[in-house]
């Protein structure tokens, strides 16, 4: 496991807790990179939150309990592992810390109360009429960017399917990944290449990262040169913007941030890239496709990967989705697809847009965004005194579930691509 929860800004007596989760090729440093005034982590701390900064596996320092672990095994993970292993471990560590600090030793593992086996929307799930109330001495919210948003959605859905408490009260997702079919030509080309060479390339190039301190030093030196020579930096910025379809994020400036240094620099598993390519091709938010019916049956009990979007009816906490009007990495249409599916599933969800590019959500000082995020977190803090409400679920037999999902998926996604009558698309900034 390659995450670290020693990072944070701790208010040990606070019952308001927030987890900030980064995206791909990023780390927890992204939430503090703008300093005391313009960083989300400092803003949350100033509002009285106990702030935790999560790190997913994938930092090239390769700090692992097994020092002899091979590179191929170290990088052998997809978004599945982020959502079903990393995130549960992070959340449970926060729970352990907060219950200890606040003097609670109550075991919050869920108890199940069953009703008369009434089916809910998609017919694959059964839920109790009477909610099971979970008492915990704190309220935990999460703010997630990009891949971190997809990871958190996977965590919530799979936790509900497994009948385990997710311990969350509210999610604020900034340009969340999960749907990617509406993308530029470059990303479409990369998708086709990755899917074509993936089976061959994965064993040879298990991770995408800068492997040695020397080459990381060269990149760091280039970043300083880009800053010192504005004409050169402007040229590289323009080229990067074209590569990602016109996204105007400060791609050059990001390379000069503290977490892109000689000693440690984020990397990404090839299987994560392959997983995102599969999602783009499938046009649905799904778990990793292991490439054969037998492998998928072993992992999921079904011939095809679990369709997470088809299970949004399991989400039992408020969601706030935020898109960037100038974002060309994850376009507003893809964030809206999450929103429309959630609305159809009966999730309490809001949608908003800001005139931002993809990296502006974390790396730029945006006072209006900080104010908006803090206002959404405050809704959870005001909702009760350390109480969250979650219903338990029971999944039917996997084969039956998958067949029903496949049967209903066309109708579900056709509806997701249509405007919801009478439903505003959100406020624009």
C-alpha positions as CSV (number, residue, x, y, z in Angstrom):
1,X,0.0,0.0,0.0
2,X,1.5,3.3,-1.1
3,X,-0.7,5.9,0.6
4,X,0.3,8.2,3.5
5,X,-2.1,9.9,5.9
6,X,0.5,11.7,8.0
7,X,-0.2,14.7,5.8
8,X,-2.9,17.0,7.0
9,X,-3.8,20.1,9.1
10,X,-5.2,18.6,12.2
11,X,-7.8,20.0,14.6
12,X,-8.0,17.0,16.9
13,X,-11.1,18.2,18.8
14,X,-13.0,19.1,15.7
15,X,-16.1,17.1,14.7
16,X,-16.0,18.5,11.2
17,X,-13.6,16.4,9.0
18,X,-12.7,16.8,5.4
19,X,-10.6,14.5,3.1
20,X,-9.0,16.1,0.1
21,X,-8.3,13.6,-2.6
22,X,-6.0,14.3,-5.6
23,X,-6.3,13.1,-9.2
24,X,-3.9,11.4,-11.6
25,X,-0.2,12.4,-11.7
26,X,-0.8,14.5,-8.6
27,X,-0.4,14.1,-4.9
28,X,-1.7,15.7,-1.7
29,X,0.7,18.6,-2.2
30,X,-1.7,19.9,-4.9
31,X,-4.1,21.0,-2.2
32,X,-1.6,23.3,-0.5
33,X,0.4,24.4,-3.5
34,X,-1.0,27.9,-3.6
35,X,0.1,28.7,0.0
36,X,-1.9,29.8,3.0
37,X,-4.3,32.2,1.2
38,X,-5.3,30.3,-2.0
39,X,-5.2,26.6,-1.1
40,X,-8.3,24.5,-0.4
41,X,-6.6,22.7,2.5
42,X,-5.9,26.0,4.3
43,X,-9.3,27.3,3.5
44,X,-11.0,24.2,5.1
45,X,-8.7,24.5,8.1
46,X,-9.6,28.1,8.6
47,X,-13.3,27.1,8.6
48,X,-12.7,24.7,11.6
49,X,-12.2,21.4,9.7
50,X,-9.8,18.7,10.7
51,X,-8.1,18.3,7.3
52,X,-6.8,15.0,5.9
53,X,-4.8,14.9,2.7
54,X,-5.1,11.5,1.0
55,X,-2.4,10.0,-1.2
56,X,-3.2,7.2,-3.6
57,X,-0.5,4.6,-4.5
58,X,1.8,5.6,-7.3
59,X,4.5,7.9,-6.0
60,X,7.8,7.0,-7.5
61,X,9.6,6.9,-4.2
62,X,8.2,3.4,-4.1
63,X,8.0,3.3,-0.3
64,X,6.6,-0.1,0.3
65,X,6.7,-2.6,3.2
66,X,8.4,-5.1,0.9
67,X,11.6,-3.5,-0.2
68,X,12.2,-6.4,-2.7
69,X,9.0,-5.9,-4.5
70,X,9.5,-6.0,-8.3
71,X,8.5,-3.0,-10.4
72,X,5.9,-5.1,-12.3
73,X,4.2,-6.0,-9.0
74,X,4.5,-2.5,-7.6
75,X,2.7,-0.9,-10.5
76,X,0.1,-3.7,-11.0
77,X,-3.0,-1.9,-10.1
78,X,-5.9,-0.1,-11.8
79,X,-8.6,2.3,-10.7
80,X,-10.2,-0.7,-9.0
81,X,-7.4,-0.9,-6.4
82,X,-7.7,2.9,-5.8
83,X,-11.5,2.6,-5.2
84,X,-11.7,-0.8,-3.4
85,X,-8.4,-0.9,-1.4
86,X,-6.7,2.5,-1.1
87,X,-9.8,4.5,-0.3
88,X,-11.3,2.1,2.3
89,X,-7.9,2.0,4.0
90,X,-7.7,5.8,4.0
91,X,-11.3,6.2,5.3
92,X,-10.9,3.6,8.0
93,X,-7.7,5.2,9.2
94,X,-9.5,8.5,9.5
95,X,-12.3,6.8,11.4
96,X,-9.8,5.2,13.7
97,X,-8.0,8.5,14.4
98,X,-11.2,10.5,15.0
99,X,-12.9,8.0,17.2
100,X,-9.8,7.8,19.3
101,X,-9.4,11.6,19.5
102,X,-13.0,12.2,20.3
103,X,-13.2,9.5,22.9
104,X,-15.5,7.1,21.1
105,X,-14.8,3.4,20.9
106,X,-18.2,2.6,19.4
107,X,-18.1,-0.1,16.7
108,X,-19.8,1.3,13.7
109,X,-19.9,-1.8,11.5
110,X,-23.4,-1.8,10.1
111,X,-26.2,-3.9,11.3
112,X,-28.9,-4.9,8.8
113,X,-32.7,-4.4,9.0
114,X,-34.7,-6.0,6.3
115,X,-38.1,-5.1,4.9
116,X,-40.6,-7.0,3.0
117,X,-38.2,-7.5,0.0
118,X,-39.5,-4.5,-1.9
119,X,-37.5,-3.8,-5.0
120,X,-36.1,-0.4,-5.8
121,X,-35.6,1.2,-9.2
122,X,-33.3,-1.0,-11.1
123,X,-34.7,-4.3,-9.7
124,X,-31.3,-5.6,-8.9
125,X,-31.2,-4.3,-5.3
126,X,-33.3,-4.7,-2.2
127,X,-33.3,-2.1,0.5
128,X,-35.0,-1.8,3.9
129,X,-37.9,0.5,4.5
130,X,-36.4,1.6,7.8
131,X,-33.0,3.3,7.6
132,X,-30.2,2.2,9.8
133,X,-28.7,5.2,11.5
134,X,-25.0,5.2,12.1
135,X,-23.7,7.2,15.0
136,X,-20.2,8.4,14.7
137,X,-18.7,11.4,16.6
138,X,-17.7,13.3,13.5
139,X,-19.0,14.2,10.1
140,X,-16.7,13.3,7.2
141,X,-16.9,15.0,3.8
142,X,-14.6,14.7,0.8
143,X,-13.5,17.0,-1.9
144,X,-12.0,15.2,-4.9
145,X,-10.5,16.2,-8.2
146,X,-10.5,14.4,-11.5
147,X,-9.5,10.7,-11.0
148,X,-10.0,11.2,-7.3
149,X,-13.7,11.8,-8.0
150,X,-14.1,8.5,-9.9
151,X,-12.2,6.7,-7.2
152,X,-14.5,8.1,-4.5
153,X,-17.7,7.2,-6.5
154,X,-16.4,3.6,-6.9
155,X,-15.7,3.5,-3.2
156,X,-19.2,4.6,-2.2
157,X,-21.0,2.2,-4.7
158,X,-18.8,-0.8,-4.0
159,X,-19.1,-0.2,-0.2
160,X,-22.9,-0.1,-0.5
161,X,-22.9,-3.3,-2.5
162,X,-20.7,-5.0,0.1
163,X,-23.0,-3.7,2.8
164,X,-20.2,-1.8,4.5
165,X,-20.4,1.7,5.9
166,X,-18.6,4.3,3.8
167,X,-18.7,6.8,6.7
168,X,-19.2,9.8,4.4
169,X,-21.7,12.7,4.8
170,X,-21.2,14.6,1.6
171,X,-19.0,14.6,-1.6
172,X,-17.8,17.6,-3.6
173,X,-16.4,16.3,-6.9
174,X,-14.4,18.8,-9.0
175,X,-14.4,17.7,-12.7
176,X,-14.7,14.0,-11.8
177,X,-13.5,11.3,-14.1
178,X,-15.7,8.3,-15.0
179,X,-17.1,9.2,-18.5
180,X,-14.7,10.2,-21.3
181,X,-16.3,9.5,-24.7
182,X,-16.6,13.3,-25.4
183,X,-12.9,14.1,-25.8
184,X,-10.5,15.5,-28.4
185,X,-8.7,13.7,-31.2
186,X,-5.5,13.3,-29.3
187,X,-7.2,11.4,-26.4
188,X,-9.1,9.3,-28.9
189,X,-5.9,8.4,-30.7
190,X,-4.2,7.5,-27.4
191,X,-7.2,5.4,-26.4
192,X,-6.9,3.3,-29.6
193,X,-3.2,2.9,-29.2
194,X,-3.4,1.9,-25.6
195,X,-6.1,-0.7,-26.2
196,X,-4.2,-2.1,-29.2
197,X,-0.8,-2.5,-27.6
198,X,-1.9,-2.8,-24.0
199,X,-1.7,-6.5,-23.5
200,X,1.9,-6.5,-24.9
201,X,3.0,-3.2,-23.3
202,X,1.7,-3.7,-19.8
203,X,4.3,-6.3,-18.8
204,X,7.1,-4.3,-20.3
205,X,6.1,-0.8,-19.1
206,X,4.1,-1.4,-15.9
207,X,4.3,2.2,-14.8
208,X,4.6,5.6,-16.4
209,X,7.0,7.7,-14.4
210,X,10.4,9.3,-14.5
211,X,12.6,6.5,-13.1
212,X,15.7,8.1,-11.6
213,X,16.7,11.1,-9.6
214,X,18.9,12.3,-12.4
215,X,16.1,12.6,-15.0
216,X,13.7,14.1,-12.4
217,X,16.4,16.7,-11.8
218,X,16.5,17.4,-15.5
219,X,12.8,17.9,-15.6
220,X,12.9,20.2,-12.6
221,X,15.7,22.2,-14.3
222,X,13.5,22.5,-17.5
223,X,10.6,23.8,-15.4
224,X,12.8,26.5,-13.9
225,X,14.0,27.4,-17.4
226,X,10.5,27.7,-18.6
227,X,9.8,30.1,-15.8
228,X,13.0,32.1,-16.3
229,X,12.5,32.4,-20.1
230,X,8.9,33.4,-20.7
231,X,9.1,33.0,-24.5
232,X,10.2,29.4,-24.2
233,X,7.7,28.7,-21.4
234,X,4.9,30.3,-23.5
235,X,5.8,28.1,-26.5
236,X,5.7,24.9,-24.4
237,X,2.4,26.0,-22.8
238,X,0.9,26.5,-26.2
239,X,2.0,23.1,-27.5
240,X,0.7,21.4,-24.3
241,X,-2.6,23.2,-24.7
242,X,-2.9,21.9,-28.3
243,X,-2.0,18.3,-27.1
244,X,-4.9,18.3,-24.6
245,X,-7.4,19.8,-27.0
246,X,-7.1,23.5,-26.1
247,X,-7.2,23.2,-22.3
248,X,-5.7,26.4,-20.9
249,X,-4.4,25.0,-17.6
250,X,-1.0,26.3,-16.5
251,X,0.8,23.1,-17.6
252,X,4.3,24.7,-17.4
253,X,3.7,26.3,-14.1
254,X,2.6,23.0,-12.6
255,X,5.9,21.4,-13.2
256,X,7.6,23.9,-10.9
257,X,5.4,23.0,-7.9
258,X,6.9,21.3,-4.8
259,X,5.6,17.8,-5.5
260,X,7.4,17.7,-8.8
261,X,10.9,17.6,-7.4
262,X,14.1,15.6,-7.8
263,X,13.4,13.1,-5.0
264,X,9.7,12.4,-5.5
265,X,7.4,12.8,-8.4
266,X,3.9,11.2,-9.0
267,X,3.6,8.4,-11.5
268,X,0.8,6.3,-12.9
269,X,0.3,2.6,-13.5
270,X,-0.1,1.5,-17.0
271,X,-3.2,-0.4,-15.9
272,X,-4.8,2.8,-14.7
273,X,-4.3,4.3,-18.2
274,X,-5.6,1.1,-19.7
275,X,-8.6,1.2,-17.4
276,X,-9.5,4.8,-18.5
277,X,-9.1,3.8,-22.1
278,X,-11.6,0.9,-21.5
279,X,-14.0,3.4,-19.9
280,X,-13.8,5.7,-22.9
281,X,-14.4,2.9,-25.4
282,X,-17.3,1.4,-23.4
283,X,-18.9,4.8,-22.9
284,X,-19.8,3.8,-19.4
285,X,-18.3,4.2,-15.9
286,X,-17.2,0.6,-15.3
287,X,-14.7,-1.3,-13.3
288,X,-11.5,-2.8,-14.9
289,X,-12.0,-5.3,-17.7
290,X,-9.6,-8.2,-17.3
291,X,-9.8,-9.1,-20.9
292,X,-11.6,-12.5,-20.7
293,X,-14.9,-13.9,-19.5
294,X,-13.1,-16.2,-17.1
295,X,-11.0,-13.5,-15.5
296,X,-14.0,-11.2,-15.2
297,X,-16.1,-14.1,-13.7
298,X,-13.4,-14.6,-11.1
299,X,-13.2,-10.9,-10.2
300,X,-16.9,-9.9,-10.4
301,X,-18.9,-13.1,-10.8
302,X,-20.1,-11.8,-14.1
303,X,-18.8,-11.9,-17.7
304,X,-18.4,-8.2,-17.9
305,X,-17.1,-5.6,-15.5
306,X,-19.5,-4.0,-13.0
307,X,-21.3,-0.9,-14.4
308,X,-20.9,1.7,-11.6
309,X,-23.2,4.2,-13.3
310,X,-26.0,1.7,-13.4
311,X,-25.7,1.5,-9.6
312,X,-26.0,5.1,-8.8
313,X,-29.3,4.5,-7.0
314,X,-27.1,3.1,-4.2
315,X,-25.6,6.5,-3.4
316,X,-27.2,7.7,-0.2
317,X,-25.4,11.0,0.5
318,X,-25.6,14.4,-1.1
319,X,-23.3,15.0,-4.1
320,X,-22.0,18.3,-5.5
321,X,-20.6,18.1,-9.1
322,X,-18.5,20.9,-10.5
323,X,-17.4,21.3,-14.1
324,X,-15.0,23.6,-15.9
325,X,-16.3,25.4,-19.0
326,X,-12.7,25.6,-20.4
327,X,-11.9,22.0,-19.3
328,X,-10.8,19.9,-22.3
329,X,-9.6,17.0,-20.3
330,X,-12.9,16.2,-18.7
331,X,-15.5,18.2,-20.5
332,X,-18.7,19.6,-18.9
333,X,-20.8,17.2,-20.9
334,X,-19.1,14.3,-19.2
335,X,-19.7,15.8,-15.7
336,X,-23.3,16.3,-16.7
337,X,-23.6,12.7,-17.6
338,X,-22.8,11.8,-13.9
339,X,-25.3,14.4,-12.9
340,X,-28.2,13.2,-15.1
341,X,-27.7,9.5,-14.1
342,X,-27.7,10.5,-10.5
343,X,-30.8,12.6,-10.9
344,X,-32.6,9.7,-12.6
345,X,-31.4,7.4,-9.8
346,X,-32.9,9.7,-7.1
347,X,-29.6,10.9,-5.7
348,X,-29.5,14.3,-4.0
349,X,-27.1,16.1,-6.4
350,X,-26.2,19.6,-7.5
351,X,-24.4,20.8,-10.6
352,X,-22.4,23.9,-11.1
353,X,-19.9,25.3,-13.7
354,X,-17.0,27.7,-13.4
355,X,-15.0,29.2,-16.2
356,X,-12.0,27.0,-15.4
357,X,-9.6,24.7,-17.2
358,X,-8.8,21.3,-15.7
359,X,-5.9,22.2,-13.4
360,X,-7.5,25.4,-12.2
361,X,-9.5,23.5,-9.6
362,X,-6.4,22.7,-7.6
363,X,-3.4,24.6,-8.8
364,X,-4.9,28.1,-9.3
365,X,-6.0,30.6,-6.7
366,X,-9.7,30.8,-7.3
367,X,-11.5,32.6,-4.4
368,X,-15.0,32.0,-5.9
369,X,-14.3,28.2,-6.1
370,X,-13.0,28.1,-2.5
371,X,-16.1,30.0,-1.3
372,X,-18.4,27.6,-3.2
373,X,-16.7,24.5,-1.9
374,X,-16.8,25.7,1.7
375,X,-20.5,26.6,1.4
376,X,-21.3,23.0,0.2
377,X,-19.2,21.5,3.0
378,X,-21.1,23.7,5.5
379,X,-24.4,22.0,4.4
380,X,-23.1,18.7,5.8
381,X,-21.8,20.3,9.0
382,X,-25.2,21.9,9.7
383,X,-27.2,18.8,8.9
384,X,-26.8,17.1,12.3
385,X,-24.6,16.5,15.3
386,X,-22.2,13.8,14.2
387,X,-24.9,11.7,12.6
388,X,-25.0,10.2,9.2
389,X,-27.8,8.1,7.7
390,X,-27.1,5.2,5.4
391,X,-29.3,2.4,4.2
392,X,-28.1,-1.1,3.8
393,X,-28.4,-3.1,0.6
394,X,-28.4,-6.6,-0.5
395,X,-27.2,-7.6,-4.0
396,X,-29.0,-10.3,-5.8
397,X,-27.1,-13.1,-7.5
398,X,-24.3,-11.7,-9.7
399,X,-25.5,-13.4,-13.0
400,X,-29.0,-12.1,-12.6
401,X,-27.7,-8.6,-11.7
402,X,-25.5,-8.4,-14.8
403,X,-28.2,-9.7,-17.1
404,X,-30.7,-7.1,-15.8
405,X,-28.1,-4.3,-16.0
406,X,-27.3,-5.2,-19.6
407,X,-31.0,-5.3,-20.4
408,X,-31.6,-1.8,-18.9
409,X,-28.3,-0.1,-19.8
410,X,-29.4,1.1,-23.2
411,X,-32.4,2.8,-21.8
412,X,-30.5,4.2,-18.9
413,X,-27.7,5.8,-20.9
414,X,-30.1,7.0,-23.6
415,X,-31.9,8.9,-20.9
416,X,-28.6,10.2,-19.6
417,X,-27.8,11.9,-22.9
418,X,-31.1,13.8,-22.8
419,X,-31.9,17.0,-20.9
420,X,-34.1,16.5,-17.8
421,X,-37.3,18.3,-18.4
422,X,-37.6,21.3,-16.1
423,X,-34.2,20.7,-14.5
424,X,-31.7,23.5,-14.7
425,X,-28.1,22.6,-15.7
426,X,-26.7,24.6,-12.8
427,X,-25.4,28.0,-12.2
428,X,-22.7,29.4,-14.4
429,X,-19.9,31.6,-13.1
